[in-house]
Amino acid sequence: MMDDHTGVKAAKVCGAVVFTCLLALLLIVRFDFYYDLNDDTMIKDIVSGAYTGHPSGYCIQMLYPLAWCLALFYRAIPSVPWYGLFLCLCQFGVLFLIAARLLLLSRRLRTGILALAAEAVFVCGLFLRQFVVVQYSVTSGICMAGAVFLFLTAPRADKPSVFFRQNLQPLFLVLLSFLIRTEVCIMLLPFLLLAGLVKWCGEDRFFTSVNLRKYITLIVTAFLCFAAVYSLDLVAYRGSEWVSFRKFFDARTKLYDFYGLPDYEDNRAFYESIGLSRESYTLLENYNFALDESIDTWRLEAIVAYQEQLAEEGRGLHDTFGFVSRNSVKQALWKYREQLQENLPPAGAAVILMYLLYLILCVAPAKGRRRAGAVLKIVSLLAVRSILWLYLCMVDRVLDRVTMPLLIMEFAVLTAFLICDSVTGSAKDCAGRRFRMAGAVSCLLCVVGALAALVANQQSVRTEYGRRAAADERWEAMMDYCRKNGNNYYIIDVYSSTSYQGAPYSEKMFAGAGSAYKNFDLCGGWAAKSPLARQKLERHHLKDIQSALCSPKAGAYFIADAGKDLGWLAQYYAKRGIAIELRRVDQIRTGSAEPAFDVYELVGQTGKG
C-alpha cells in the first residue's frame, strides 16, 4: 500500500499537472500560437519535409540528434505539427516541473495554492508573449532557467546517489537546452555554474570526499552528455559538402551578426583584391547572396579577416585585448546604462524588484556569516548578469530573442534564492515581524505589478496579433499562389520575405498543412547554399539560382514586394554580360485585393562582358 507521504507527494504532482493543463488551456483559448520568426518556420520546414520534400535532421540550427528525432516523427505521421508541439511541450513542461517543486516545498495547501497563483501571474504578466509567440532560442533559455531553479531548490541530500537522482531533471533540461540552441545554453552556463557553487558552498563542509563525489559526478555526467550529442552532430555533418557549408555558415554568421560589412567605396581596393564586384557586394548588403555562386567561404572569411585587421589598426571595429566587437567597452557601458534606464521591459523591472525583495527578506534580517553569504550570492549574480549584458552590448546583439532568456534565467535564480534563503525571524521577535511585514508588502507590490503587466501584455500581444494577421494574409496569399503553380520554382527577395509593417512573416504553429512541400526558397538566409538548398534546386532540375532565373525553359521566377525597385538585379546580370529584362508576369493579391507581391520573369540574352 502507498504510505501517507507518498500519497501526498503523488497528489501534489497531480495538482501540478492540473495547474499546467489549465494554464495551457487558458492560453490556447485566448491566443493562437505563432512561430516568432521565419527562422523557426525554416527549421520546421526542414524537419517536416516542407523544404526539400523529405523530412531531414539537417536543420543546421539545432543539433542533429534532436532534429533527427523530430524528422522521424514527421515521417511517421506527417499531418501532426511535431515541431510546434515539441517547443510547447518543453515550455509548459518546465512550468509543470516548477509547479510540482513549489507544491512539494509547500507544507500547507494554502501556501501551495498561493505559490501556483503567483507562478501563473508572473508567467502571464511578464512572459506571456514568449509562451504564445514561440522562438526556439527562448525555449532553450526557458529549459536552462528551469534547470537552475530545480537544482537550487532541490532538498538537501547527503548521499551522492540520492543527490544524483534528485538532479536528473535539471540535467535533462540542460541537455535539452544544449540540443535546441547550443549558443543560448553556453551563454547561460555561467548562471548554472554560479548555482552549483552556491549549492556546494551551502554544504556544512566544502572539501569532503562525499561533496566531491556528489558535484564532480554531476559535472562529469553533464560534460559527457554534451560531448556525446555534440559528437553525434559532428559525425552526422562529416560529409564534405556539409563540412564546407558549415565553414561558410560560420563565416556568414560572424560577418552579419557580429562584424558587419565594411563600406565598399571606402575599401574598394580590398574588395577588388578578392574579386568582389560592387554588384556582388550589393547582394551581400540586401542578403540575396545565394544568387552569386562566387560569394563563397573563402571570400566571406577574407572579409572577416579584413575586419579583424582593421580593428587591430584602430579602424572600424574595436579590438579589446584580442576580442573584436562593434562597440568599445566604454560604448557598451553607455548602452548598458541606457538599457537599464530607458529601454527596460516589464520583465527587467520585475527582476529589479526581485533584487529589492531579496535584500528585504534575505539580506536585512540575516546576521554574521549568513548575511555575508547572502550578500556574496547577490553580488555574484549581479556580476554574472552585468558581464553577459556588457558582452551583448559590445557585440551589438541586444535582441529580444537573446535578452529574454537572460531575464527569464535571472528571474528564476532570484526566485530560487528567495525560496531557499528567506529569513523571517521568530514569532516573538519585533524585528522579525517588521521584516515579515516588509516582505509581505513587497510581495504584494510584485504581484500587483505583475497583474498590471498582465493587462498591458495582453493588450500588447493582441496588437501584435493584429499586425501578424495582416502579414499572414500576404504570406498565405504568396504560398497559395506557389502551390497553385506547383510546376514552377520561385525565388524570393530576402527583405521582401522578412516582415510587413514591422510584423515578421511567420506561420501559426497549429494551422494549415505544415509538411506540404514548398516550391519556393529565399534568395539568401542561413540555409542558402547548403546541401539542402542544392537538393531543392535539383528537385526542379536546376543547377543554380543565377542560371535558373534567366533560362527561358527553367520555370523559375523571382518574387518581391509589390512595386519594389529591382534595379540591383538587372545590374548584377549586366556585370556578368547578361542583359535581362525584368518582366512582371503576375501580381499576388490578398483576399482584399491589395497588391502584396510581384512575380517577375527574367528575359534576356547573353552579351559581351
TORSEZA-154641 format. One line per 8 residues: their letters; for each residue x, y, z of C-alpha. Coordinates in steps of 0.001 Angstrom, whole numbers, plus 500000, padded with zeros to 6 digits. Each point is the difference from the previous one (the first is absolute). Last residue first. Layout:
<pts>
A> X:Y:Z | ...
</pts>
This chain:
<pts>
GKGTQGVL> 531178:541087:429165 | 498432:499846:496554 | 496392:498915:499816 | 497979:496995:501071 | 496272:500318:499510 | 497054:501200:502052 | 496723:499285:501750 | 499806:499799:503769
EYVDFAPE> 496441:499156:501049 | 498629:501946:502911 | 497243:499377:502540 | 498909:503059:501990 | 498907:499695:503603 | 497256:501388:502241 | 497529:501996:497925 | 496786:500493:502036
ASGTRIQD> 497059:498080:498542 | 498408:499565:503466 | 500767:496288:499833 | 503663:500882:499458 | 501547:500562:496609 | 502899:498350:498190 | 500933:501768:496775 | 500942:498261:496779
VRRLEIAI> 502383:500003:497063 | 502119:503007:500933 | 502807:500079:497454 | 503461:500781:501315 | 501987:500311:496774 | 503443:498497:499925 | 503337:500834:498407 | 502445:497310:501029
GRKAYYQA> 503688:500939:499886 | 500691:499150:503612 | 499885:503635:501127 | 496672:500278:498161 | 498635:497160:502147 | 500811:501899:503210 | 498707:503286:498589 | 496644:498411:499141
LWGLDKGA> 499668:498715:503558 | 501078:503292:501573 | 497258:501795:498064 | 497410:497988:501886 | 497977:502931:501358 | 497048:498647:501973 | 496531:500672:498583 | 498368:496998:501653
DAIFYAGA> 502504:498296:502279 | 502171:497475:498182 | 499659:496648:498239 | 502399:498650:497350 | 498984:497219:497638 | 501421:496642:498952 | 498302:497859:497335 | 503363:498881:498596
KPSCLASQ> 498985:500345:496337 | 500973:503653:499482 | 503231:499795:502034 | 500663:503345:501712 | 498779:499009:503449 | 501520:496521:499893 | 503493:501220:499095 | 500344:502183:503094
IDKLHHRE> 498092:497676:502319 | 502191:496954:499441 | 499909:496670:498191 | 496265:499519:499616 | 498246:496681:499366 | 497044:500962:502247 | 500946:497424:502661 | 503596:501007:499333
LKQRALPS> 499253:503501:501318 | 498617:498622:503257 | 502935:497624:500324 | 502406:502950:499618 | 498128:501868:502762 | 500354:496908:502199 | 503714:499808:499221 | 500228:503559:501361
KAAWGGCL> 500423:502975:497650 | 497291:501965:501843 | 498840:498475:503296 | 500968:503083:502037 | 498231:502483:497779 | 500344:500817:496305 | 497877:500014:496834 | 497195:498410:502009
DFNKYASG> 498356:496813:498811 | 496855:498931:498198 | 498297:496738:499031 | 498821:499318:503552 | 499265:496334:500731 | 497092:499351:502377 | 501209:499384:503573 | 498241:502932:501704
AGAFMKES> 496584:499247:498608 | 498082:502849:501585 | 499674:501200:503585 | 501761:498823:503167 | 503133:502128:500189 | 498656:503073:498249 | 502464:501224:497409 | 502738:502579:499603
YPAGQYST> 500386:503304:498179 | 501215:502425:502609 | 497788:502972:500974 | 501720:503380:499610 | 497810:501260:497144 | 500461:496717:498127 | 502911:497750:500864 | 502816:497741:498814
SSYVDIIY> 499158:498717:496530 | 500357:503205:497956 | 503393:500502:501675 | 501111:496649:498626 | 498805:500371:496394 | 498155:496763:499307 | 500969:497378:497429 | 497044:498047:498587
YNNGNKRC> 500017:496633:498228 | 497247:499008:497586 | 498167:496694:499662 | 497960:500645:503150 | 498270:503097:498709 | 496992:499750:502337 | 502394:499332:502901 | 502039:503110:499172
YDMMAEWR> 496882:502194:499975 | 498783:498502:503269 | 503399:500726:501567 | 499865:503655:498876 | 496423:500451:501213 | 500972:498421:503325 | 502844:502509:500341 | 497754:502981:499271
EDAAARRG> 497244:498913:502383 | 502609:499077:502586 | 501409:503542:499997 | 496570:501469:500726 | 499373:497348:502665 | 503442:500696:501495 | 499103:503661:500430 | 496780:499097:501798
YETRVSQQ> 501803:497389:502087 | 502530:502647:501035 | 497179:502168:501309 | 498556:497035:501881 | 503436:499237:501428 | 500391:503586:501231 | 496499:500046:501474 | 500639:496744:501822
NAVLAALA> 503383:501278:501138 | 498525:503200:501438 | 497396:498082:502012 | 502596:497472:501127 | 502470:502782:500827 | 497423:501436:502414 | 499599:496535:501509 | 503798:499653:500255
GVVCLLCS> 500212:503374:501757 | 497258:498969:502420 | 501863:496740:500659 | 503280:501835:500601 | 498300:502573:502244 | 498421:497206:502033 | 503367:498307:500362 | 501502:503279:501214
VAGAMRFR> 497177:500521:502513 | 500399:496450:501293 | 503775:500399:500248 | 499676:503259:501890 | 497532:498349:502397 | 502265:496984:500418 | 502971:502313:500622 | 498042:501934:502587
RGACDKAS> 498853:496778:501673 | 503578:498740:500155 | 501143:503286:501527 | 497294:499674:502608 | 501101:496442:500818 | 497256:497999:501657 | 499083:498056:496859 | 503636:499214:499249
GTVSDCIL> 501888:501558:497117 | 498901:500047:496397 | 503079:498931:498067 | 499456:498949:496362 | 503072:498239:498570 | 498700:497007:497996 | 496807:501472:498577 | 501566:503407:499390
FATLVAFE> 503085:498509:498341 | 497772:497884:497732 | 498002:503061:498996 | 503234:501901:499316 | 501287:497175:497793 | 496721:499755:498051 | 499861:503763:499396 | 503606:499984:498790
MILLPMTV> 499292:497121:497633 | 496894:501654:498570 | 501916:503260:499557 | 502903:498302:498203 | 497660:497908:497814 | 498205:503270:499114 | 503235:501742:498983 | 500888:497808:497016
RDLVRDVM> 496604:499619:498289 | 499252:503611:500899 | 503136:501284:498302 | 502905:501840:501658 | 502572:498591:497570 | 502312:503035:499641 | 503216:497990:500504 | 501009:502314:502876
CLYLWLIS> 496439:500291:501306 | 499632:496223:500064 | 503303:499683:501879 | 498919:502659:502491 | 496774:498088:500554 | 501967:496833:500725 | 502423:501784:502334 | 497154:501763:501815
RVALLSVI> 498031:496773:500500 | 502969:498157:501486 | 501008:502914:502244 | 496453:500507:501268 | 499778:496305:500839 | 503317:500155:501832 | 498834:503043:501974 | 496770:498197:500926
KLVAGARR> 501841:496921:501155 | 502670:501913:501937 | 497350:502037:501797 | 498138:496835:501036 | 503225:498374:501212 | 500987:503084:502001 | 496525:500076:501551 | 500282:496355:501026
RGKAPAVC> 503524:500514:501267 | 498897:502636:502478 | 496332:500906:500049 | 496964:499602:497785 | 496915:502221:500175 | 501279:502541:497415 | 501427:497523:497483 | 497178:497513:499503
LILYLLYM> 496595:501656:500044 | 500789:503650:499297 | 503072:499478:497772 | 498266:497165:498174 | 496962:502186:499388 | 502191:502747:498593 | 501645:497533:497590 | 496564:498675:499054
LIVAAGAP> 498826:503553:499280 | 502942:500428:497607 | 499027:496745:498257 | 496419:501229:499680 | 501213:503189:498308 | 501927:497871:497497 | 496919:497840:499335 | 497945:503151:499413
PLNEQLQE> 502547:501146:497354 | 502726:502566:500843 | 500932:502078:496959 | 500652:503366:501648 | 501961:499617:503229 | 501351:496458:500057 | 500550:499758:496238 | 501528:503463:499944
RYKWLAQK> 502487:498926:502673 | 500898:496923:497969 | 500379:502140:496876 | 502282:502379:501896 | 502037:497065:501300 | 500222:498595:496477 | 501401:503291:498697 | 502673:499966:502692
VSNRSVFG> 500853:496339:499342 | 500321:500746:496285 | 497186:499214:497598 | 499931:497886:496831 | 502142:497260:501508 | 503347:498252:499512 | 501484:498295:503062 | 503815:499961:499772
FTDHLGRG> 500532:502086:503126 | 497129:502302:499039 | 500063:500540:496220 | 497298:502370:498788 | 498431:500005:496543 | 500559:502636:497313 | 503620:501119:500177 | 502296:499552:502983
EEALQEQY> 502649:498036:498126 | 499080:496800:501818 | 496348:500644:499115 | 500899:500426:496343 | 501779:496626:500064 | 496947:498381:501591 | 497790:501450:497271 | 502414:498700:497357
AVIAELRW> 499900:496515:501547 | 496189:500038:499828 | 500096:501228:496382 | 502456:497213:499088 | 497822:497430:501771 | 497065:501121:497871 | 502106:499794:496840 | 501358:496537:500770
TDISEDLA> 496603:498617:501027 | 498338:500959:496726 | 498411:502996:498313 | 500951:498843:496502 | 496748:498039:499720 | 498022:503243:499926 | 496209:499792:500344 | 500311:498497:503505
FNYNELLT> 501350:503429:501098 | 496530:501563:500168 | 500707:501489:503461 | 499368:503601:498896 | 503545:501063:500842 | 501603:496737:498899 | 498223:500296:496654 | 501191:503618:499771
YSERSLGI> 503565:498714:500436 | 499447:497820:496931 | 499112:503112:497979 | 502992:501939:501335 | 502247:497160:498893 | 501747:497520:502282 | 503230:498642:498490 | 501952:499672:503251
SEYFARND> 502384:502837:499098 | 497091:502053:498625 | 498373:499886:503424 | 503216:501159:501684 | 500591:502865:497590 | 496379:501149:500295 | 500144:500422:503768 | 498455:503443:500425
EYDPLGYF> 497791:499436:496944 | 498792:496616:501214 | 499156:500862:503598 | 501110:497294:502410 | 497302:497349:500525 | 498895:499128:503528 | 502099:498498:502779 | 497739:498073:502389
DYLKTRAD> 496789:498663:498472 | 500670:500466:496287 | 503705:499193:499749 | 500256:497497:502831 | 496916:498165:498796 | 501198:499935:496373 | 503419:498672:501057 | 498368:497277:502120
FFKRFSVW> 497588:499048:497209 | 502788:499792:497399 | 501991:497743:502310 | 496819:498006:500570 | 499531:499740:496233 | 503416:498469:499403 | 499512:497396:502721 | 496509:499303:498662
ESGRYAVL> 501201:499390:496450 | 502965:497932:501189 | 497806:497691:502077 | 500720:500047:503764 | 496705:501703:500875 | 498478:496960:501747 | 503313:499188:501696 | 500275:503532:501366
DLSYVAAF> 496431:499851:501357 | 500638:496622:501606 | 503102:501487:501605 | 497919:502904:501327 | 497514:497547:501495 | 502733:498000:501761 | 502147:502954:501098 | 497044:501755:501620
CLFATVIL> 498962:496787:501757 | 503593:499445:501147 | 500184:503562:501369 | 496704:499601:501876 | 501184:496704:501482 | 503337:501544:501000 | 498249:502898:501754 | 497582:497698:501862
TIYKRLNV> 502759:497639:501090 | 502171:502958:501059 | 497185:501372:502124 | 499060:496968:502066 | 503375:498248:500067 | 501785:503171:501102 | 497333:500583:502621 | 500459:496488:501392
STFFRDEG> 503809:500285:499992 | 499791:503177:502044 | 501213:503488:499170 | 497075:502382:500534 | 498665:499140:503417 | 496436:500543:501196 | 498814:500324:496394 | 498747:503397:498827
CWKVLGAL> 503275:500629:498176 | 499119:497129:497659 | 496573:501405:499228 | 501364:503480:499349 | 502783:498594:497804 | 497523:497935:497996 | 497684:502984:499569 | 502933:502141:498844
LLFPLLMI> 500928:497322:497455 | 496425:499953:498750 | 499930:503789:499711 | 503331:499899:498132 | 498475:497391:497620 | 497435:502473:498622 | 502006:500989:496900 | 500945:496346:499422
CVETRILF> 496334:498961:499982 | 499113:502889:497702 | 502745:499022:497523 | 498993:496323:500032 | 496414:500660:499002 | 497646:497013:500175 | 502522:497278:500843 | 501739:501998:502722
SLLVLFLP> 496649:500979:501502 | 498996:496334:500068 | 503274:499092:501717 | 499362:502677:502625 | 496439:498735:500457 | 501176:496405:500445 | 502563:501001:502626 | 497398:502046:501870
QLNQRFFV> 497685:496942:500042 | 502774:497587:501008 | 500850:502172:502978 | 498209:498067:502706 | 501457:496739:498705 | 503549:501370:500311 | 499453:501267:503542 | 498531:496607:501011
SPKDARPA> 503050:498182:498594 | 502422:502477:501586 | 498429:499529:503471 | 499635:503181:502029 | 496910:501357:498258 | 498558:503470:500598 | 496705:500661:498326 | 500135:501375:496417
TLFLFVAG> 499266:503726:499831 | 503280:501012:498336 | 499973:497160:497484 | 496341:500449:499078 | 500480:503737:499405 | 503188:499455:497981 | 498352:497385:497771 | 496893:502128:499466
AMCIGSTV> 502142:502937:498907 | 501894:497751:497569 | 496766:498660:498498 | 498615:503539:499711 | 503183:501099:498209 | 499668:497222:497406 | 496384:501023:499456 | 501200:503582:499515
SYQVVVFQ> 502354:498834:497242 | 497147:497985:498436 | 497679:502984:499699 | 496337:499681:500938 | 497387:502710:499767 | 497514:498601:502553 | 502381:499151:502864 | 502564:502755:499362
RLFLGCVF> 497224:502578:499688 | 498658:499219:503458 | 503374:500380:501720 | 499429:502689:502615 | 496331:499988:500916 | 499055:496542:498744 | 502990:498274:501597 | 499988:502227:503107
VAEAALAL> 496278:499622:500591 | 500036:496228:499438 | 502996:499515:502315 | 498392:502210:502666 | 496790:497963:499834 | 502049:496806:500300 | 501755:501341:503112 | 496714:501196:501502
IGTRLRRS> 498499:496536:499491 | 503040:498380:501629 | 499885:502312:502992 | 496304:499306:500536 | 500577:496249:499802 | 502615:500170:502739 | 503527:498623:500135 | 501039:501453:496648
LLLLRAAI> 503311:498682:498630 | 498278:497190:498106 | 497502:502482:498576 | 502751:502346:498765 | 501933:497062:498501 | 496920:498766:498140 | 499339:503491:498644 | 503619:500317:498840
LFLVGFQC> 499815:496608:498257 | 496682:500944:498374 | 501305:503368:498784 | 503027:498220:498486 | 497652:497601:498203 | 498010:502989:498766 | 503078:501304:498197 | 501331:496660:498744
LCLFLGYW> 496561:498760:498970 | 499398:503239:498108 | 503262:499597:498058 | 499246:496322:499266 | 496429:500668:498906 | 501238:502624:497537 | 502542:497566:498570 | 497539:497120:499866
PVSPIARY> 497290:501740:497989 | 498098:496720:499320 | 499068:499336:496346 | 503302:498275:499189 | 499409:497032:502350 | 502932:497530:499904 | 502344:502042:497820 | 499211:503076:502078
FLALCWAL> 500875:498094:503178 | 503342:498963:498484 | 500715:503608:498997 | 499565:501006:503642 | 502399:497270:501125 | 502551:501047:497358 | 499743:503629:501152 | 500814:498939:503563
PYLMQICY> 502999:497877:499015 | 501153:502612:497413 | 500564:502974:502258 | 497648:502873:499263 | 500930:502881:497654 | 501145:497946:496982 | 496623:498290:499315 | 501732:496870:498761
GSPHGTYA> 497539:497571:501625 | 498006:499773:496782 | 496370:499348:499137 | 499683:499540:496193 | 498518:502427:497461 | 502979:502351:500181 | 498593:502841:502104 | 496616:498662:501089
GSVIDKIM> 501639:496806:501247 | 498948:500446:503625 | 503544:500376:501377 | 500946:502582:497352 | 496722:501945:499980 | 499929:500226:503802 | 503543:501357:500075 | 499029:502533:497318
TDDNLDYY> 496862:500925:501940 | 502117:500732:503068 | 502412:502237:498079 | 496953:501654:498389 | 499393:501610:503364 | 497766:499673:503081 | 498218:496764:499193 | 496446:500712:501005
FDFRVILL> 497554:498512:502499 | 496457:501323:499818 | 498749:501668:503147 | 497093:500055:502463 | 498913:496364:499915 | 503526:498598:499653 | 501299:502289:502763 | 497301:498848:502429
LALLCTFV> 500499:496372:498993 | 503733:500268:500722 | 499289:501451:503448 | 497387:497315:500687 | 502376:497247:498877 | 502811:501388:502139 | 497793:500227:503105 | 498570:496497:499505
VAGCVKAA> 503483:498517:499624 | 501246:501904:503057 | 497059:498657:502022 | 500852:496488:498824 | 503533:500541:501309 | 498556:501217:503289 | 497761:496930:500277 | 502944:497696:499295
KVGTHDDM> 502004:501661:502778 | 497097:499716:502434 | 499629:496311:499151 | 503716:499366:500384 | 499995:501645:503428 | 496847:498169:501106 | 501321:496540:499100 | 498865:498212:496808
M> 498980:496408:500545
</pts>
